[in-house]
């Protein structure tokens, strides 16, 4: 009977997937290479051939999620109709919320994991992650140039918007929003109010 255990690229994928599941289910402190190996069906030594440590494995997961988020934000920006800063920023905000709700485990690993002793996130990974905020900042800056956004600093405003979107996604994932309002209408209203803070005619943010 052929060996059904994953190997090569498939093994790396299986390691990442099982780590994501275990990390969300049991937390950082209860995660070990041996536990991951048992879930995957390989030896702990096999995992070390792909990742030098538990933290390197988690960093790879965060990086993977950030790149997926970047692809969805860019797709939302490029497909917005009409192609204006207001419409594109709204499309990107909806893409962010959709990513969080459709990729719960990734989102929790990326933004809600709080281990006390995890190794510092690598600088190259951090620069890649920043591209997500830079996409928002670029569209906000375009809106300032076109006279539709009233902000003093596009980078700061991108962080402000991210804070609002993160709060929205976090509450929805935790099911802390009344079921009577937690639907697409609610999400659209939350995004609309967040963007209203940038529009001309409102105080600078």
Buried (B, 14 or more C-beta within 10 A) or exposed (E): EEEEEBEEEEBBEBBBBBBBEBBBEEEBEEBEBEBBBBBBBBBBEBBBEBBEEBBEBBBBBBBBBBBBBBEBBBEBBEEBEEEBBBBBBBBBBBBBBBBBBEBBBBBBBBBBBEBEEBEEBBEEBBEBBEBBBBBBBBBBBBBBEEEBBBBEBBBEBBBBBBEBBBEBBBEBBEEEBEEEEBEEEBBBEBBEEBBEBBBEEEEEB
